């Protein structure tokens, strides 16, 4: 079987959830003797680094890269708004992409073409013309819900109005994408239900994120908070701004020994101005795993978003205690679960942190439950075997 995986950015290094989600599927399918080619957009925001590429070059049969300028331009956004186009997707709809894709499809025959995210939706018409492959859309999240939630929390009236228009545009395009593909693989059960509610006739299946290694550990390095995530993903930026402004000042006073460590790509300069005693900005780091192992409590303060947080699943697999908002942990917890701590308000954050710091058994119990939860639901070997069986069934239809 030959499969083309399409990514809207370079899926390496493995420092963000999107890259990790793409590469886990690629590696898992390769181990099952599936021939994998990858088409990846070499974007201006995350360009291909040759020294890093060498580490991943042999993971697939063929790599295809297309240069895409996805820098945000206020002029471009204004033109798109006036013309009624969606600016987010229009940056990924170019003649160059179409021509390069046509070249790839003329010289390669695929059984399955899998689109990793909504920003690849503009290539569906070209795929239909030049390939007989089954087209699968892997939904990492429901994009319009993210923008809808961001719009609701925005206080600036002009920005709020623009974000509402943006979310409506994305909603229309996203729902069209769901209908244009042969099958959807949803990374989240919550998102699956949402898509099914829209149209029960849509072919959709649940395919969770898979982990290769599970580390059962009772070692607690310390009881400090840490956050890791790319700040060019707006929900991360909005969430951390909210936590630093509305939650951290009171938390840091109530717990004078508590530290907050923040790491990630493209952290805005304004964040560094918040650096005070016990709040540390690390910027982009070499090893996410090493950073995660240095601190005791993973913080996920999202106020918007959709899908599931890949870093949470990785944290669970590594027996980390995770403190998240309900939206941040969406799809990864149910009422009564003991593997994760949930907080949305200042009072709830204070209560949960107090338990972690002052109740001796809290962290060891949560860490044990976290590891068991991940083992039961996120074993990549099992998930990729299920995916291969799904491909084979789909090809018979």
C-alpha positions as CSV (number, residue, x, y, z in Angstrom):
1,X,0.0,0.0,0.0
2,X,1.2,3.5,-0.8
3,X,0.1,6.5,1.2
4,X,0.8,10.2,0.7
5,X,0.7,12.2,4.0
6,X,0.2,15.9,3.4
7,X,1.3,18.4,6.1
8,X,0.7,22.1,6.2
9,X,4.1,22.7,7.8
10,X,7.5,20.9,8.1
11,X,6.7,18.1,10.6
12,X,10.1,18.3,12.4
13,X,11.7,19.0,14.8
14,X,9.3,17.4,17.2
15,X,8.7,20.5,19.3
16,X,5.0,21.1,18.6
17,X,1.9,19.0,18.8
18,X,1.2,19.1,15.1
19,X,4.6,17.8,14.1
20,X,4.4,15.1,16.8
21,X,1.0,14.0,15.6
22,X,2.1,13.7,12.0
23,X,5.4,11.9,12.6
24,X,3.8,9.4,15.0
25,X,1.5,8.2,12.3
26,X,4.3,8.2,9.7
27,X,6.6,6.1,11.9
28,X,3.8,3.8,12.9
29,X,2.7,3.1,9.4
30,X,6.3,2.6,8.2
31,X,6.8,-0.1,10.9
32,X,3.8,-1.9,9.3
33,X,5.6,-1.9,5.8
34,X,3.4,0.8,4.3
35,X,5.2,2.9,1.7
36,X,4.9,6.5,3.0
37,X,5.6,9.7,1.0
38,X,5.2,13.1,2.6
39,X,4.2,16.4,1.1
40,X,5.0,19.2,3.4
41,X,4.7,23.0,3.1
42,X,8.0,24.7,3.7
43,X,6.5,27.8,5.3
44,X,8.2,31.1,6.1
45,X,7.1,30.7,9.8
46,X,8.6,27.2,10.1
47,X,11.2,26.7,7.4
48,X,13.0,23.4,6.7
49,X,16.4,23.2,8.5
50,X,18.8,20.9,6.6
51,X,20.6,19.8,9.7
52,X,17.3,18.7,11.3
53,X,16.0,17.2,8.1
54,X,18.9,14.7,8.0
55,X,17.5,13.1,11.2
56,X,14.2,12.4,9.5
57,X,15.2,12.0,5.8
58,X,15.1,8.2,5.9
59,X,11.8,7.9,7.8
60,X,9.8,8.0,4.5
61,X,10.1,6.8,0.9
62,X,10.0,10.3,-0.6
63,X,9.8,13.8,0.8
64,X,8.2,16.6,-1.3
65,X,8.5,20.2,-0.2
66,X,6.6,23.3,-1.4
67,X,7.6,26.8,-0.4
68,X,4.8,28.8,1.1
69,X,4.9,32.3,2.5
70,X,2.5,32.3,5.4
71,X,3.6,35.4,7.2
72,X,0.7,37.4,8.4
73,X,0.2,40.6,6.5
74,X,-2.3,43.2,7.7
75,X,-2.6,44.4,4.1
76,X,-3.3,40.9,2.9
77,X,-5.8,40.4,5.7
78,X,-7.6,43.6,4.8
79,X,-7.7,42.7,1.1
80,X,-9.1,39.2,1.9
81,X,-11.7,40.7,4.2
82,X,-12.9,43.2,1.6
83,X,-13.1,40.5,-1.1
84,X,-14.9,38.0,1.2
85,X,-12.1,35.5,1.2
86,X,-10.8,33.7,4.3
87,X,-7.3,35.0,4.9
88,X,-6.1,32.0,6.9
89,X,-6.7,29.5,4.1
90,X,-6.0,31.9,1.1
91,X,-2.3,31.9,2.1
92,X,-2.2,28.2,1.3
93,X,-4.0,28.5,-2.1
94,X,-1.4,29.4,-4.7
95,X,-0.6,28.5,-8.3
96,X,2.8,27.2,-7.1
97,X,1.2,24.7,-4.8
98,X,-1.2,23.5,-7.5
99,X,1.6,23.1,-10.1
100,X,3.9,21.2,-7.7
101,X,1.1,18.9,-6.6
102,X,0.2,18.1,-10.2
103,X,3.8,17.1,-10.9
104,X,3.9,14.8,-7.9
105,X,0.6,13.1,-8.8
106,X,1.6,12.6,-12.5
107,X,4.7,10.6,-11.5
108,X,3.3,8.8,-8.4
109,X,0.2,6.6,-7.8
110,X,-1.3,6.5,-4.3
111,X,-3.9,4.3,-2.6
112,X,-4.5,6.8,0.2
113,X,-3.9,10.6,0.4
114,X,-4.2,11.8,4.0
115,X,-4.6,15.6,4.7
116,X,-3.3,16.6,8.1
117,X,-5.5,19.6,8.9
118,X,-7.8,22.1,7.4
119,X,-5.1,24.3,5.7
120,X,-4.7,21.5,3.1
121,X,-8.4,21.7,2.1
122,X,-7.6,24.0,-0.9
123,X,-5.8,21.1,-2.7
124,X,-8.8,18.7,-2.7
125,X,-10.0,19.7,-6.2
126,X,-6.5,19.1,-7.6
127,X,-6.3,15.7,-5.9
128,X,-9.7,14.7,-7.4
129,X,-8.6,15.6,-10.9
130,X,-5.2,14.0,-10.8
131,X,-5.5,11.0,-8.5
132,X,-7.9,8.1,-7.9
133,X,-6.7,7.7,-4.3
134,X,-9.1,7.8,-1.4
135,X,-8.8,11.1,0.4
136,X,-8.8,11.1,4.2
137,X,-9.0,14.3,6.2
138,X,-7.4,13.9,9.6
139,X,-9.0,16.5,11.8
140,X,-6.6,17.7,14.5
141,X,-9.3,20.1,15.8
142,X,-12.4,21.9,14.6
143,X,-10.8,25.1,13.4
144,X,-13.8,27.4,13.4
145,X,-14.6,26.6,17.0
146,X,-11.1,27.8,18.0
147,X,-11.7,31.2,16.4
148,X,-15.3,31.3,17.7
149,X,-14.0,30.9,21.2
150,X,-11.3,33.4,20.8
151,X,-13.9,35.9,19.4
152,X,-16.1,35.4,22.5
153,X,-13.2,36.2,24.9
154,X,-11.9,39.2,22.9
155,X,-12.7,42.6,24.6
156,X,-11.6,44.9,21.7
157,X,-14.8,45.5,19.7
158,X,-13.0,45.8,16.3
159,X,-10.9,42.7,16.8
160,X,-14.0,40.9,18.1
161,X,-16.0,41.8,15.0
162,X,-13.1,40.7,12.7
163,X,-12.7,37.4,14.6
164,X,-16.4,36.6,14.3
165,X,-16.2,37.1,10.5
166,X,-13.2,34.9,10.4
167,X,-14.8,32.1,12.3
168,X,-17.9,32.2,10.1
169,X,-15.7,32.0,7.0
170,X,-13.7,29.1,8.4
171,X,-16.9,27.3,9.5
172,X,-18.3,27.4,5.9
173,X,-15.0,26.1,4.4
174,X,-14.5,23.5,7.1
175,X,-18.0,22.0,6.7
176,X,-17.4,21.9,2.9
177,X,-14.1,20.1,3.5
178,X,-15.9,17.4,5.6
179,X,-18.2,16.7,2.7
180,X,-15.6,16.7,0.0
181,X,-13.4,13.9,1.4
182,X,-14.0,10.2,1.5
183,X,-13.4,9.8,5.2
184,X,-12.5,11.9,8.3
185,X,-10.3,10.7,11.1
186,X,-11.0,12.7,14.2
187,X,-8.3,12.9,16.9
188,X,-10.9,13.8,19.5
189,X,-14.2,12.0,20.4
190,X,-15.7,15.4,21.3
191,X,-14.9,16.7,17.8
192,X,-16.3,13.5,16.3
193,X,-19.6,14.1,18.0
194,X,-19.7,17.7,16.8
195,X,-19.0,16.7,13.2
196,X,-21.6,13.9,13.3
197,X,-24.2,16.4,14.7
198,X,-23.6,18.6,11.7
199,X,-24.2,15.7,9.2
200,X,-24.8,12.1,10.2
201,X,-24.1,10.9,6.7
202,X,-20.4,11.9,6.9
203,X,-18.0,9.0,7.0
204,X,-15.9,9.6,10.2
205,X,-13.9,7.5,12.6
206,X,-12.0,8.2,15.9
207,X,-8.3,7.9,15.7
208,X,-6.5,9.1,18.9
209,X,-2.9,10.3,19.1
210,X,-0.5,7.5,19.8
211,X,2.6,7.3,22.1
212,X,5.5,4.9,21.7
213,X,7.1,5.1,25.1
214,X,5.4,5.0,28.5
215,X,7.4,6.0,31.6
216,X,5.9,4.8,34.9
217,X,7.5,7.1,37.4
218,X,7.0,8.2,41.0
219,X,9.9,10.7,40.9
220,X,8.7,14.2,41.6
221,X,11.5,16.7,40.6
222,X,9.8,19.6,42.4
223,X,6.3,21.1,42.7
224,X,6.8,24.0,40.2
225,X,4.5,24.8,37.3
226,X,5.7,24.7,33.7
227,X,4.2,25.5,30.3
228,X,5.5,24.4,27.0
229,X,3.9,25.4,23.6
230,X,4.4,27.4,20.5
231,X,3.1,31.0,20.8
232,X,2.3,31.3,17.2
233,X,-0.7,29.2,17.9
234,X,-3.2,31.8,19.1
235,X,-4.9,29.7,21.9
236,X,-1.6,29.2,23.6
237,X,-0.8,32.9,23.4
238,X,-4.2,34.0,24.7
239,X,-4.2,31.4,27.4
240,X,-0.8,32.3,28.8
241,X,-1.6,36.0,28.7
242,X,-4.7,35.4,30.7
243,X,-2.9,33.2,33.2
244,X,0.0,35.6,33.8
245,X,-2.4,38.6,34.1
246,X,-5.4,37.2,36.0
247,X,-4.1,34.1,37.9
248,X,-0.4,34.2,38.5
249,X,-0.2,37.4,40.7
250,X,-2.5,35.9,43.3
251,X,-1.1,32.3,43.0
252,X,2.5,33.5,43.5
253,X,1.6,35.5,46.6
254,X,-0.4,32.6,48.2
255,X,2.4,30.0,47.4
256,X,5.7,31.9,47.9
257,X,7.9,29.0,47.0
258,X,6.0,28.2,43.7
259,X,7.8,28.9,40.4
260,X,6.4,29.2,36.8
261,X,8.5,28.2,33.9
262,X,7.5,29.1,30.3
263,X,9.1,27.6,27.1
264,X,8.1,27.6,23.5
265,X,8.7,29.0,20.0
266,X,8.0,32.6,19.1
267,X,7.3,33.9,22.6
268,X,6.4,37.7,22.2
269,X,8.8,40.2,23.7
270,X,6.1,41.5,25.9
271,X,6.2,38.2,27.8
272,X,9.7,38.9,29.0
273,X,8.5,42.1,30.7
274,X,6.5,39.9,33.0
275,X,9.6,38.2,34.3
276,X,9.8,38.7,38.0
277,X,10.9,36.7,40.9
278,X,9.8,33.0,40.3
279,X,8.4,33.6,36.7
280,X,11.0,32.4,34.1
281,X,10.8,32.7,30.3
282,X,13.0,30.1,28.7
283,X,12.1,30.7,25.0
284,X,12.6,28.0,22.4
285,X,14.3,25.0,23.9
286,X,16.4,22.1,22.4
287,X,14.6,19.2,24.1
288,X,10.9,19.3,25.2
289,X,11.3,16.1,27.1
290,X,14.2,17.3,29.1
291,X,12.4,20.5,30.0
292,X,9.2,18.5,31.0
293,X,11.3,16.3,33.3
294,X,12.8,19.3,35.1
295,X,9.5,20.4,36.7
296,X,6.6,18.8,38.5
297,X,3.3,20.2,37.3
298,X,2.4,20.8,33.6
299,X,0.2,23.8,33.1
300,X,-2.4,24.0,30.3
301,X,-4.3,27.3,30.7
302,X,-6.2,27.3,27.4
303,X,-9.4,29.5,27.1
304,X,-10.0,28.4,23.5
305,X,-9.1,25.6,21.3
306,X,-10.4,22.3,19.9
307,X,-9.1,18.8,19.3
308,X,-6.8,17.4,22.0
309,X,-3.5,18.7,23.4
310,X,-0.8,16.4,22.2
311,X,1.5,17.7,25.0
312,X,-1.0,16.5,27.6
313,X,-1.0,13.0,26.2
314,X,2.8,13.0,26.1
315,X,2.7,14.2,29.7
316,X,0.3,11.5,30.8
317,X,2.5,8.8,29.2
318,X,5.4,10.2,31.1
319,X,3.5,10.2,34.5
320,X,3.3,14.0,34.7
321,X,0.8,15.8,36.9
322,X,-1.2,18.0,34.7
323,X,-3.2,21.1,35.7
324,X,-5.5,22.3,32.9
325,X,-8.6,24.3,32.2
326,X,-11.6,22.3,31.0
327,X,-11.1,23.5,27.4
328,X,-7.4,22.6,27.6
329,X,-8.2,19.0,28.6
330,X,-11.2,18.7,26.3
331,X,-11.5,15.1,25.1
332,X,-9.0,13.8,27.6
333,X,-11.1,13.8,30.8
334,X,-14.5,13.0,32.2
335,X,-16.1,13.9,35.5
336,X,-14.5,11.8,38.3
337,X,-11.3,11.1,36.4
338,X,-8.3,10.9,38.7
339,X,-5.5,11.3,36.1
340,X,-5.7,15.1,35.6
341,X,-6.4,18.2,37.7
342,X,-9.0,20.7,36.3
343,X,-9.3,24.4,37.1
344,X,-10.9,27.4,35.4
345,X,-11.1,30.1,38.0
346,X,-8.6,31.6,40.5
347,X,-10.2,29.7,43.4
348,X,-10.0,26.4,41.5
349,X,-6.3,27.0,40.6
350,X,-5.6,27.8,44.3
351,X,-7.3,24.7,45.5
352,X,-5.6,22.4,43.0
353,X,-2.1,23.8,43.6
354,X,-2.7,23.7,47.4
355,X,-3.4,19.9,47.1
356,X,-0.3,19.4,45.0
357,X,2.0,21.3,47.4
358,X,0.5,20.4,50.8
359,X,-1.2,16.9,50.4
360,X,1.6,14.3,50.4
361,X,-0.3,11.6,48.3
362,X,-1.8,13.9,45.6
363,X,1.1,14.0,43.1
364,X,2.1,10.2,43.3
365,X,-1.5,9.1,42.9
366,X,-2.2,11.4,39.9
367,X,1.1,10.4,38.2
368,X,0.2,6.7,38.5
369,X,-3.3,7.3,37.1
370,X,-1.9,9.4,34.3
371,X,0.4,6.7,33.1
372,X,-2.3,4.0,33.2
373,X,-4.7,6.3,31.3
374,X,-2.2,6.8,28.5
375,X,-1.3,3.1,28.3
376,X,-4.9,2.1,27.9
377,X,-5.9,4.7,25.3
378,X,-2.9,5.9,23.4
379,X,-0.6,3.0,22.4
380,X,0.7,4.0,19.0
381,X,1.4,0.4,17.8
382,X,-2.3,-0.5,18.4
383,X,-3.6,2.7,16.9
384,X,-1.5,2.3,13.7
385,X,-2.6,-1.3,13.3
386,X,-6.2,-0.1,13.5
387,X,-5.4,2.6,11.0
388,X,-4.0,0.2,8.5
389,X,-7.1,-2.0,8.8
390,X,-9.2,1.1,8.3
391,X,-7.3,1.9,5.1
392,X,-7.8,-1.6,3.8
393,X,-11.6,-1.5,4.5
394,X,-11.9,1.9,2.9
395,X,-10.1,0.7,-0.3
396,X,-12.8,-2.0,-0.7
397,X,-15.6,0.6,-0.9
